[in-house]
């Protein structure tokens, strides 16, 4: 696994700049993995759902459509991304949501607050040594039996997938700081059970979808 090259303080600035074009990139390279993530999460109307790293709201919009009677919370570090997410959410006609700036390292919610937590394309920006810290925070806010579904850039299974790693080595900012990671062992070490991992490539961009349920350590 390559080291994370973008410091946390630079993430907001990078994503502020790419916010206007992010939806096009995401639809071309990430949409299938994001859809599969929501399928695995199997959100039921009336549940309490948190999305960490909402971005421009591509998944959050779908969450609201699935869970109009439930509680829907979304956080992101970057105000410019949240503005776009807010526009999508406002079009849903649903009032049961809140979007705000927040930090995955320190979630501003009590223990056992949510049935489902969604997180897409965030861990591939973080230093590997921080993975256990953030996953423990995810686990803290999920109830027993709560479901975690995530997507990240993955190591490619074909030679042509390697182009993205080469781009990252040349200029991490061109990929928004994302590089290939592998989260399944980290989920299991953090106490998630019934874990699974699926691999997907869209326009050669490789993603992993990982899922786990909160169990006893």
N, C-alpha and C positions, 0 to 999 in steps of 0.2 A: 504494500500500500504506500503510495506517495504521501509525503508530508503535506499538511495544509499550508498553503503559501499566503493566504489572505488573512491578515489579522482582523479580529472582530471589529475593531474600530473603523476599518475600511469597508466593511460589508455594506453599511448603510449608504455610503457614497456610491459604491459600485451599482447597487440595486436601484438607487435613485436615478442613475443615468440610464439603466437598461429598462426601467419600468415601462416606458412608452412602447417598446418593441417586444416585451416579454411574451405577450399572449401569442404572437405569431410563432416565436421560437417554441413555446410550450406545445402548441397544437401540432406542430410539425414533428417534434421529437419526443414528447413526453405524454401525450394525451392518452395513448393506450394503456400505459402503466398506471397513470392516475385513475383511469376508469376501473382498472382491475383492483386497485387499492380500495376503492369504494365498494366494489363487489365483495371483497373479502371482509371488509368491516361490517357489512350487513346491518346498516343502521336501521332501527325500527322507529317509526313515528312515536314520539313521546319520550325518547331517551335524552340524556344529557350528553352533549357532544362538544369536544374541544378540538379545534384545528390549530396546531402550532406551526408557524411559518406559512401564513395564509397566502402570501404573495399577492397577486392581482385578483384572487378570489375564484379561480377556475374550479377548484374543488368545493369551496365554501358555497358557491351558488348551487351546486348539486346537493350538498348537504341540506340546505334550506328547503329544497324541493322535496327531499325525502322525509324531512323531520319538521314539518310546519308547526306541529303542536308541542315540540320539545324545546329544550334549552340549547341554544347554539352559540358558542363562544369562539372567537378567533383572534389570534395575536400575530404580530409580525414586528420585526425591528424597524422596518422602513416605512415611514409615513407615506411616501410616494406610491408604494405598492398598495397600502391600505386604502388610499383614496380610490383607486381603481376597484378594489374589492368592495368598497362601500357602494359604489355605483351599481355593481352587479347585484348586490344584496338588496338594494332599494327597489330594483325592478322585480324582485321575487314576490312582492306583496305580503311577505311574512314579516311580522314584528318581533318574533321571538329570537332575536340575535343581538350580539354586541361584538363590535370590532374595535380593537385598540392596540396601541404599541405595547409590546411585552417581550420578555426575555426568556428563552427556553431554559436557561440555567437557573432561573428563579421564578417559577410560575406563581402568580399572585392568586392562588386558589387554595382552599383548605384540602386536607387529606380526603381521599375517597369521594371526590366531587363528580366524577364523570363515568359514564358507561363506555364511551368510545373516545379514543384520541387518534387523530389523523395527523400525519406529518410527511410532507413531500419535499424532497430535494433540499434538505438542510444539513444532515449529518455529513454529506460529502463536502461541506465547507469547513467542518469543525476539525480541530486537532484530534487525533485518535485517542490521546490520553484523556480527553474530555468526554468520550462516549459514555463511560459508566456513570459519570456525574449527571448527565442530561437524561439518560435512560432511567436512573433512579428517581429523578424528578417526575418523569412521565409516570412511572409506576406509583409514586406517592399520590398523585391526583386521581388515579384510576381506582375504582372500587374493586373489591374481590370479584373475579370473573370478568373484569373490564377488558375491552379489546383494544389492542394497539395495531394500527396498520400504517405502514410507511413505504415510501419509495425513495431510492437513491440511485445516483449514477453507479454502475457496476463495472467490474472487469469484463471486457468483451469476450465472447466465446469464439469469434471468428477473427481472422487476421485484419479485416477491414475495420473492425471496431476499435482497433488500436490507434486510429487517427486522433481520437479525442484525447487520449493520454499524451500523445505527442504535442497536440495543441496546448495542453495544460503545462507541459514542460517548457514550452516556448513563452507562453503568456497566460498565467492562470486567470487573469481578469477577463480574457476573451470567453471563458466558460463560466463567468460569474463566480470564480473560485472553486468550482466543483471538480472533484476528481473521483476515481473509482474507489469504492469502499465495500466492506462486507459486514453486515450488521447481525446476521443470524446468531453467531456464537455469543455476541454481546447481549442479545436479548435473553438467551438461555442463562447466561451467567447472572443476569439481573433478576431472575426469578420468573420470567415469562414462560408459560407452558403451552403445549399444543402449537408449537411454533412451526412455521413453514416459510419457504422461500421460493419465489418464482422469478425466472429471468425473462426479459423481453428486450428486443432490439427494434427501434423504430427509426427509419432513415439512417441506419448504422449506429445510432446513439443507444448505448446499452444501459438498461435499468434493472434493478432488483426490486421486487415487491416482497416485503417481509411482514409477517403477522405473528402475533402472540397474544395469549390471554394471561391475565394476572393470576398467579398461583402462589403457593406458599414457598418461601425460601427453604 
